[in-house]
Amino acid sequence: MTPDAERALLRHVLETPDDAIPPAARAAARVFVLDTLAVGVAGTGHEKQPAIVAAASRWGTGSEATVWGQGTRLPTAQAAFVNAFQAHALEFDAIHEAAVVHAMTPTLAAAFAEAERQGTVGGFRFVSAVVFGLELACTVGAASRGTMRFFRPATAGMFGAYGAVARLRGFDLATGSAGAGLLLGQIPGTMQAHHEGSIALAVQMGFAAAAGLRAADLAAAGVHGPEAWLTGRSGFLAMTEPEHDLAPALATLGSTWQVQALSHKPFPSGRLTHPVIDGLQRLRARETIDPASVREIRLHLPPLAMRLVGRPLRDDLTPSYARLCLPFVAATTLRFGTVGLADFTPARLADPETLALAARVRLIEDGNPDPNAVVPQTVEVAHGTTARVTVEHTLGSPANPLSREAQFAKASACLAAARPPCLDLAALVGAVETLDAAPDIGALARAVSGRG
């Protein structure tokens, strides 16, 4: 028999009516569908993307689903794998800060591929599936009360992929439980890839999206996984998040919506670098700071930032490593005023003035007792006098949101970074904004592939 916590979660995800989602949550979902698709399109410009597509093409034949940013079509699970890879490859995808999960990436990748495979999924129902996939992934991720032992964006993210697909399939509670249990043997996400700055992080997001589809296919075929897949003694939480508390999130199911807690990433770098970028931008706007005169940049950081982006500077910086290297990101911001996609080219990574300034960055742990806290972060720049600012709310978060203009500017920059840059922003925005009324996602698939 399915345990109480698993049953409550699955009933919420599978049985709640579509029209129970409030308009504000549906609007937030559309905002982050646009953001994730745009970031996924930008991922076609990653140097490993052609190899990823080539490898995925060898895993089976079929043409059910679209590779974002291209006209290529692949079997459903392969397309979801590639699209989730692309959406995370540039560290630009949305995040749920409390859960520390890039839940939209595998959830949307899997839901999009499944809806294309079915061909008859209306836009309203599609948006609902994405929302409920996020409910599952973010509830699981937000239960953590300890340090990240596995790469949570992928490990919790796979539940989002599965939840969205299970809802699109119309699974009942028994079938939904059978498939959720089949996720346990597919858990993706070693933190070793993070420690080394490996592109395997984005590959693991692809694994998460594909895992959701595989589990759903097996459940539909009558295969059953463990019933205590979340709370059992060897269930997901015991294995990956031994310090956890699921009760607070379960108590708010249906009254708060996880999609409304998502944050934009205005910069293509690790989320924990964003308060520092924001803080340095505020200081630059407040006073003149000549980078050559800076004696030291002191960053007072919560433990999570120290662990995830407090990595040391290296002589052989790669884009994947540098995006999560706070000394490099801070120095880039102070020199150029922001951090953008062009700041991770070989020339910028080897720039001697940036590297010299990065060597003057000092990281100081602030003793925050919350192991998952992103803020507050305090930035100090010593340059004759000492300029100081504390960032309480990260730019792009619900408490400090991006303007609509900034959202569109980010999407435009992402489409321009595609290989080749062939998509029309207006067409993509139009397809997303009218998604709830669309008879299917065909127009959206054409807009995100450059075919319409």
N, C-alpha and C positions, 0 to 999 in steps of 0.2 A: 504493500500500500504506500502511495506517495506521502512523504512526511508533510507536516503542516506548512512549513515555510515554502517548500517547493510548490505545494498545491496552491497557496495563496498567490505566489508570484505568477504561476502559469495561468491561473484563472484570470488574473488581472490582464495579462498579456493577450490571452486567447479569447476571452469571453466578454470583455468590456465592449460595448457598442462603439462604433466609429464616431457617432455623434456625441459621445460623452467627452470627447476631447474638446476643451474650450477653444474659442477662436484665437485667443492669444497664443496658445500652444501650437495650433496649426500654422499661424503666421510665423512663429519662430522656426518651425520645421522647414518652411519654405525658404526662409533666410539662410538656413544652414545647408539645405540642399544645394542652393546656388553656390555658396561658399565652397562646399566640398567638391562639387563638379568642377568649378573653376580651378581649384588647387590640383585636382586630379588631372585636368587637362595640362596644367603647367608641368606635371610630372612626366609628360612625354619628352620633355627636354632633358631629363636626367640621362647621363651617359650610359647607364646600364639598362635603360628601358627597352631598347631593341633586343638585347639579349634575353631579358625577362619575357618578352612577347614570343621570341623564338623558342625558348624552352617550354613555355606554356602550350605553344602550338603542337608540341610533340606528345602531349599527354592525352590526346584523343582527337577525334574529328567531329565537326559540327559547327554550326554558325548561329547559335541561338541568341547571342548577346554581343553588345557593342563594347569595344575598347574606347574609353573616353578620349576625345581629341583626335581620333583616327577613324578611318572607315573600316578597320579590321574588325572581323567578327569571329568569336571563338565559342566553344562549348560553355555552358553556363558557369560552372565552377571555375574554369580557367579565366573567363572574362572577369569574374568577381575578384579572383586572385590578382590579376594584372591591375585592375582599377584601384584596389586597395593599396597595392604597392605604389602606384603613381601618386595617390593622394597623400601618402606619408613620406614619400622619398625626399621632399624638400623641406620637411619640418614646418609646414605651413597650414596643417589641418586643425580644425576646431577641437577644443578640449573641454571636458567636464572637470573643472578644477578640484572639486571636493573628492571626486573619485580618482583623479589623475588618470583619466581614460580618454583617448581619442575615439570615442564611441561611434561618432558619425561615420568614420572612415569604413570599417568593415560592415557596419549596418547598411549604409546606403549602397555600397558595392554589391552586397549580396541581394538586397531587395531589388535593386535595379536589374540585375541579371535574371532573377526569378520572374519579375514582371514581364521582361522581354520574352522569356521562355514561354510563359503562359499566353501572352499576347492579348489578353482580354481584361487586364486589371485596370479598372478606372483610376483616375488620378486621385480622387478623394480616398479611395481604399488604399492606394499606394502610400500616400502621406501618412495615413493612420498606421500602416504596418511599420513605417520608419519610426514613428513616435513610440510605438509599443516595443520595438526592438531596443530603442534607447532606454526605455523604462527598465528592461531586463538587464542590459549591460551596466547601466549606471547605478542601479540598485545593488548589484553584485559588487561593483568596484567601490562604491561609497561605504560598503560594510567594513573595509579595512581600517584597522586601528594601529597598524604596525608599519615598519619600513618595507619598501618594495623589494620582494625577494625574486619575483618573476616580472617580466615586462608586462605590466598590467594593461596597457593599452591594447595589447593583443589577447592576453588571457581572458580578461573580462569582455573585451571587444567581441570575441567570438560568440558570446551569448546574445549580443545585439544582432549579429548576422543571423543567428538561428531564430531568435524571436520574431524578427521581421518575416523571414521565410515561412516559419510555421504558421504565422497569422495569414499570410497570403495563401497558404495551402488550405486554410480552414481546419487545422488540426483540432481535434477534441482534446480533453485533458489527458487521457490515457496515451494517445499518440504523441502529444507534446512532451509528456514526461519521458516516453521511450527515447525520443530524439535528443532531449537535453542530456540524458545520461550517456549518450553516445559521443558527447563532446569531450568527456573526461579523457578518453584515450587519444585526443587530438590536441591537447593543450599546447599552444605555441608560445614562445616568448621568453627566452633566456636573457637575463640582464648582461651576460657577457658581451653580447653584441653592443649594448649601450656603453659598457666600460671601454671597449676598443674603438668606438665610433664607427661601427660597421654598418654598411647598407643592409645587412641582414635584419636590422630593425624594421625597415619597410617591407622586406620579404616576409617577416613574421606577421605583419598586418595582412598581407595577402593570404597567408596560411589561415588566419582567423576568419576571413570572409569565406574562403572555400570550405572550411570546417563546418560552418553553419549550413551550407548547402548539402554537404555529404551526410551530415547527421539527419537532416530532413529527408533526404532520399532513402536512407536506411530505415527510418521510422515509418515512412509511407509504405515500405516493402514489408513491414511487420517485424522488424528487428528491434529488440528492446535493450536499452542500456540500464545501468543501475538507477533505482528509484530515488535514493538519497544522494543525488548527484551534487547537491549544494552543501548540505549540512551533515552528511554521513562522516564516519570516523576517518574514511579515506576519500571523502568528497572534495569538491573544488576548494572550499574555504580552508579545510584542514590541510590540504596539500600546499596551497599557494598563499593563503592569508591566515595563518594560524591565530593571529591577534585580530579579532573581528567582532563586530556587533551589527547584526542584521536588523534588529528590532526597530530602530528609529526610521529607517527607510520603508520597512513594511507597514509601519503605522500611518504613513502619509500616502500610500498608494491611492490614486484616484483623486487626491485633494491637492497635491503639488505634482508638477510635470517636469521630468528631467530635461526635456528639450529646452525648457526655459532657463535652465542653469548652464547651458553651454556658453563657451566663450570663443569669440573670434581670436585668431592669432594675426595681429597686424604686421608681424615681422617673421621672416622665414628662419626662425631659430628656436631652440628649446623654449618652452613656455616659461620656465623659471628664469630665463634671461630677460623677459619682457619688462618686469618692474624696473630693472636697471636701465634698460634702453629708455623707458618712459622718464625715469628720474634724470638721466643725463640730458635728455631733450628739454626737460623743464629748466635745468640749470643753464643750459646754453641759451634758452630764451630769456632767462633772467639776467644774465651777465655775460660779458665777453670772457671766454676761456681760450687761451692760446695753448693748443696741445703741447707745443714745445716747452712751455713753462710749467707744465704739470709735474710736480714732484712725486705724487702718489694718488691713486684712486682707491679709496677704501670702500668696500662693499660689505655691509652688515646683512647677513643672510640667514634665513631659517634652515634647519637641517636638510630639508628636501632639496633645496637649491644647492647646498654644499655637495650633496651626493650626486645629483643629476647633472649639474652644469658647472660644478667647481673643479673641473678637470684641469690639469696643468697645461701650460702652453708647450707646444712641441715644434721642433724645427721642420718636420715633415707634415704640415697640416694638410688634411684632406677636407673636402666640403662636409662630409658626414661628421667628422670629428669637430670641425670648427663651429658648426651650427650649435653644438652643445658645449662649447668652450667659452665660459664667461669672460676671461681676460681678453680673448680676441674680439668677442662681440662688443664688450664695453669700449675697447680702444677704437673699433670701427665706428661706433656711435659718436664718440667724442670728436673724432677726426672729420667724419662726413655728415654727421647730423641725423643719421638713421641707419637702418640695416635693411637691405633689399636683396633681391635675387642675384644681382650683379656683384654682390660683395663676397661671393664664394667661388669666384673664378681663380685660376692659378695665379694670375698677377696680383690680385688682392690678397690672397693667402700668403704670398711671399713678400708683400710690401714691407720694406725695412722700417719705415717710420711707424706703421701700425704695430708691427711686432715689438719695436722698442717701447712704445707706449703700453702695450699689453703686458710687458714685463714689469711695469710699475703698478699693476693692479694687485691689490691685497684683499684676500677674502677672509672674512671674520664671521664665524658662526655666532648667531645671536641668542642661542639657548631657547628658542621657541619650543614649548613642550609638545606641540602638535606635529607628528612625523610627516603629515601630508599637507602642511601649510605652505602656500605659495607666497603670501604676504603676511605682515609688512616686510619691506626691504628698504634699507637706508643707504643712500649714496653720498659719499663725501669726496670732493675733489680739492686737493691741496695744490694751490697755484699762487703763492704769495699769501693770499688769505685762504680760508677753507670754506668752500661752498657746500651746503648740505641740504638734502631733501629726503623725506620719507614717503614712500609710495604705499598707500593703504589699500588701494583697489587697482588691480591690474587693468591696463588699457585693453578694451575688448571684452571685459567681463560684464555680466549683467549690471553690476554696480557702476561701471564706467564704460558704457558700450561705445562701439564704433558708430559714427554717424552713417546714414544711408549713403552719403557721398563717399565716405571712406570705404564702405563695403564695396561699392561699385568700382572705385579706383583700384582696390585690391584685385577684384575679379578681372578688370581690364589688364592689369599687369600680368596676371596669371595667364590669360589667353595669349598675350604677346610673347610669353616665354615658351609657348608650345612649339613642338617640332613636327611639321611647319606651323606657323601661326596663321591658321585659316578659319578660325571661328568668329562668329559675329556676336558681340556681347548683347546687343539689343534682342536678337533672336533667342539667346539663352535665357535672358531675364524674362522675356515675354512668356516663354514656355514654362518657366518655373512659377511665375506669378499667376498664371491661369491653370496651374496644375490641378487644383481641387475640382475644377469644372471639366477637365479633359476626359474624353471617353477611354483613353489609355495613355501610355507614356510614349507613344510613337513620336509625337512632335518633339518631346524632350530628348529622346534618343537621337533624332535627326539633328537637333540643335547642338548637342554635345559631341557629335561626331563630324560635323561639318557637311552633312548630307542634305541639309535643308535650310 
